[in-house]
Amino acid sequence: MIDEATFRSESDHALESLKQAVIAAEDASGSFEFDDNNGASNILFEDGSSKFVVTPNTPVRQIWISALSTSFKLDWDEAADAFVLAKTGEPLIRLIERLLREHLGDASITLEPV
């Protein structure tokens, strides 16, 4: 497990990168938007159907995502230099991209890390 200072630095960087990627994609899609709310990152859908919540969880050194009625817990992967979902090997941005595509039924949504 990484130390707290490293976790905070890496999670801040990962969440800022996610924010920039979602903001760029929301301009093209128009069906969702990004919102920061007291340390939680929210992806809100225009149709009001639901939202995705992405939060750092410092005590366990994970990034947690609540989306599609499921909780996803991403651990820091030194080799990938990213927070990764162990079950699938997806890094944070690719996982959010897949979840957006599934939720909206739009395979053209692409998140590009900034």
C-alpha positions as CSV (number, residue, x, y, z in Angstrom):
1,M,0.0,0.0,0.0
2,I,1.3,3.5,-0.9
3,D,1.8,6.0,1.9
4,E,-0.8,8.7,2.5
5,A,1.2,11.6,1.0
6,T,1.8,9.7,-2.2
7,F,-1.9,8.6,-2.3
8,R,-3.1,12.2,-2.0
9,S,-0.7,13.4,-4.7
10,E,-1.5,10.6,-7.1
11,S,-5.3,10.7,-6.5
12,D,-5.4,14.5,-6.9
13,H,-3.5,14.1,-10.2
14,A,-5.8,11.2,-11.4
15,L,-9.0,13.1,-10.5
16,E,-7.8,16.3,-12.2
17,S,-7.0,14.3,-15.3
18,L,-10.4,12.7,-15.2
19,K,-12.1,16.0,-14.7
20,Q,-10.3,17.5,-17.8
21,A,-11.1,14.5,-19.9
22,V,-14.8,14.5,-18.9
23,I,-15.2,18.2,-19.5
24,A,-13.7,17.8,-23.0
25,A,-16.0,14.9,-23.8
26,E,-19.1,16.6,-22.3
27,D,-18.7,19.5,-24.9
28,A,-18.9,16.9,-27.7
29,S,-21.7,14.7,-26.1
30,G,-24.0,17.2,-24.5
31,S,-25.6,14.5,-22.4
32,F,-23.5,14.7,-19.2
33,E,-21.5,17.2,-17.2
34,F,-18.8,17.2,-14.6
35,D,-19.2,18.8,-11.2
36,D,-16.9,19.0,-8.2
37,N,-18.6,18.9,-4.8
38,N,-16.5,18.9,-1.6
39,G,-13.9,16.5,-2.7
40,A,-16.3,14.3,-4.7
41,S,-16.3,14.3,-8.5
42,N,-19.8,13.9,-10.0
43,I,-20.8,13.1,-13.5
44,L,-24.4,14.3,-13.9
45,F,-26.6,13.2,-16.7
46,E,-28.9,15.8,-18.4
47,D,-31.9,13.4,-18.4
48,G,-31.6,13.2,-14.6
49,S,-31.4,9.4,-14.8
50,S,-28.5,9.1,-12.4
51,K,-25.0,10.3,-11.6
52,F,-21.6,8.8,-11.2
53,V,-19.7,9.7,-8.0
54,V,-15.9,9.4,-7.9
55,T,-14.1,9.9,-4.5
56,P,-10.7,9.3,-3.1
57,N,-10.8,7.1,0.0
58,T,-7.6,7.9,1.9
59,P,-7.8,5.4,4.8
60,V,-7.7,2.4,2.3
61,R,-5.7,4.3,-0.4
62,Q,-8.3,3.7,-3.2
63,I,-10.5,5.7,-5.5
64,W,-14.1,4.7,-5.3
65,I,-16.7,5.0,-8.0
66,S,-20.4,4.6,-7.6
67,A,-22.0,4.1,-11.0
68,L,-24.7,1.9,-12.5
69,S,-25.8,0.6,-9.1
70,T,-22.3,-0.8,-8.5
71,S,-19.3,0.2,-6.4
72,F,-15.9,0.1,-8.1
73,K,-12.7,0.3,-6.0
74,L,-9.5,1.2,-7.7
75,D,-6.1,0.5,-6.2
76,W,-2.8,2.2,-7.1
77,D,-0.8,0.1,-9.6
78,E,2.9,1.0,-9.5
79,A,3.6,-0.8,-12.9
80,A,0.8,1.0,-14.6
81,D,1.4,4.3,-12.8
82,A,-2.3,4.6,-12.4
83,F,-5.4,3.7,-10.3
84,V,-6.7,0.5,-11.7
85,L,-9.7,-1.8,-11.2
86,A,-8.1,-5.1,-10.3
87,K,-10.9,-7.2,-11.7
88,T,-10.6,-5.9,-15.3
89,G,-7.2,-4.1,-15.3
90,E,-8.9,-0.9,-16.4
91,P,-7.3,2.4,-15.3
92,L,-9.6,5.1,-14.0
93,I,-10.3,7.0,-17.2
94,R,-10.9,3.9,-19.3
95,L,-13.3,2.6,-16.7
96,I,-15.3,5.8,-16.6
97,E,-15.3,5.9,-20.4
98,R,-16.7,2.3,-20.5
99,L,-19.3,3.2,-17.8
100,L,-20.4,6.3,-19.7
101,R,-20.8,4.3,-22.9
102,E,-22.8,1.6,-21.1
103,H,-25.1,4.1,-19.4
104,L,-25.7,6.3,-22.4
105,G,-25.7,3.5,-25.0
106,D,-23.2,5.5,-27.0
107,A,-20.0,3.7,-28.1
108,S,-18.6,6.9,-29.6
109,I,-17.8,8.5,-26.2
110,T,-14.1,8.9,-25.8
111,L,-12.2,10.3,-22.8
112,E,-8.7,11.5,-23.6
113,P,-6.3,12.0,-20.7
114,V,-5.1,15.6,-20.5
